[in-house]
Amino acid sequence: MGKHFNKAEGKNSVKKFEEMLKNGENLFFDLNTYETIINHFIDEGKINKALKACNYAFAQYPFSFELLITKAQLLVRKEKLDEALFLLEDAEKYQPNDSEIIFLRGNILSKQGRFSEAIEYLFQALAHAEDKDQVYYAIGITYQDWGKFELAIENYKKCIDLNLNNEDALYEMAYCLDVTGQLNQSVDYYQKFIDNDPYSYVAWYNMGIVYYKLGEFEKAIWAYEFAVAINDEFSSAYYNMGNCYISLNKFEKAIESFNYTLDLEDPDPEIFYNIATCHEKLGSYALAIEFFRKAIKIDNTYSEAWYAIGKCLEVQNKHYEAIHFFKKSIKLDKENFFLLA
């Protein structure tokens, strides 16, 4: 398991499984079909349903090693770490010393704050892993959570040396360099990758992230522009460019960048919120409200968007209308409402 299926693949099987749950039936599916159903729910972010499908699959295939590993991974995502470790003990009976088990155990121990044990298991997994960059990344995260930032940086660099396209490692390394006061030096590190491969849009993108963290927004935009010149469908670069333009109070340019992002991605409440904020800064309150509403339509719990609509109405002296939105924001997030205000 673990691979991602096309959303259209197995659609009929997923539909049958959901109808089975609804009707309280107990249908038979072969193991491959269960894998398709489970991965569909994982791709959709429906972890509870994926776990439910896993449990049904177990009832029919109680000795499947792959199901054991997948269920353990799902339990980790549900923060049920002790249950996940218990399952891994069962999995070891079928495949002792399996690198996937060792790697997953290391990740679980890291999440439990048992960092020394976690590192030991992760280095064991490294010896047998095919995707060594992923293991180095996990080691980096563990050291980072442990507060050992220099060791985290060292392992992120090893990860990136193997896979420059590991965006998570590049981003986390920039964070660690920032914490340790080495961010300025990292410009030369990314420049090395660019010198070796000037057409690496990922290297240009991460150079942009470093410049952004350094507060050098013009240089960040320059780097992001190289990234999108190489890959004009690189939505993250357009999005980050928009944030740079906001920092420079260039709100029209920011809107333009965010619109490029929307052309390339599914509608996202954060993007709509940012576009709305730009319109608000420009004094286009009707447009701002329109886009704040679009954010809320996708995520009805977006308290900041509810509050922002109230502020736009208040500026227009529509105080009575604004009350409704302020009340909704308070209801959703009492703790942070007064910080917003």
WOURRA-V572551 format. One record per helix or strand of 3 or more residues. SS is the DSSP state (alpha for helix, beta for strand). FROM is the first residue (numbers start at 1). TO is the last residue. If there is no record, write none. Layout:
((SS:FROM:TO) (SS:FROM:TO))
This chain:
((alpha:11:23) (alpha:31:43) (alpha:47:60) (alpha:65:77) (alpha:81:94) (alpha:99:111) (alpha:115:126) (alpha:132:146) (alpha:149:162) (alpha:167:179) (alpha:183:196) (alpha:201:213) (alpha:217:230) (alpha:235:247) (alpha:251:264) (alpha:269:281) (alpha:285:298) (alpha:303:315) (alpha:319:332) (alpha:334:340))
